[in-house]
Amino acid sequence: MRSASERSLRFLVEKWLSPAPCEPVHVTEFSRTRTRGRRYVRVETSSAGEGGRGLFFFRHDDGCWCVFPPTGDTPDLIAHPRAA
């Protein structure tokens, strides 16, 4: 079982996007999936040398955030114009 800190959105943003302390991190989109109304956010960060990076994070039924959508919500990700 993961600890509460490993289930947080902040932990996953730092793990996957690795922002430096001086790099701004922005939530550029947040909403709910069309099929089951589950929450998702798009987080972006940018640095002078590397350009911008962004990921979608999905809230699962157990309360943890993941970089993959819950089962049954995958078609929403495919249909989303920014997912490509």
N, C-alpha and C positions, 0 to 999 in steps of 0.2 A: 504494500500500500504506500502510495506517495504521501509525503507530508503536505500540510496545508500550503506551504510556500511554493511547492512544486506544482500546485494546481492553479496558482494565480496567473492572471494575465500578465502582470509585470514580470514574473519569472520567465514566462515563455517569450516575451518580447526581448528580454535580455539574452536568452539562450539562442534564439533563432536570428535575431537581427544584430546582436552584439553592438549596441550603440556605445560610443565613448561617452564619458561623463559630460562633455561639452556639446555632443550632438543632440539636436532637438528631435524628439519623437512626437509624432502627431497621429491622432486618430482621425483618419480622413473619411471614414464612413462607418456607420453603425445602424443596424436594423434587425429585422427578424426574417427568417427564411419563409418562403411562401407556403411550403407544404405543411410544416408543423409549428411554425411560429417560434422557432428556436433563435436565440440571439447569435449575432456574429458582428465582428468589427474588422476593419482594415486599418492596419497600423503601418505608417511609413516613417523612414528615417533617411537622412541624406548626409553625405560628407563631401568636402571639397574635392577629394581625390577619387572617390569611388562613384559618385552620383547617388541617385535615389534607389532605395530598396523598400519593398512593402510586402506584407503577407496578410492573408485573412486568418482570423482566429475564430473558432466556433465553440459555443458553450454547449456542453453535453448534459444529459439528464442528471448525471451525478454531481453537477456543479463545477466540474473542471473545464478548463479551456484547452483546446487542441488545434493543431494546424490542419486537421482533416475534419470534414463535416460528419455529424452523426449519421448512422445508417438510415437510409430513407430520405435524406436531404441532398444527396449527391446531384440529382438533376438541377437543382437551383444553382449549384456552383458552376455547372457546365453552361447553363443559360445566362449566367451573369456576364455582362460585357467586359468587365475589368479582370475577369479570372484568367484570361488567355495570356 
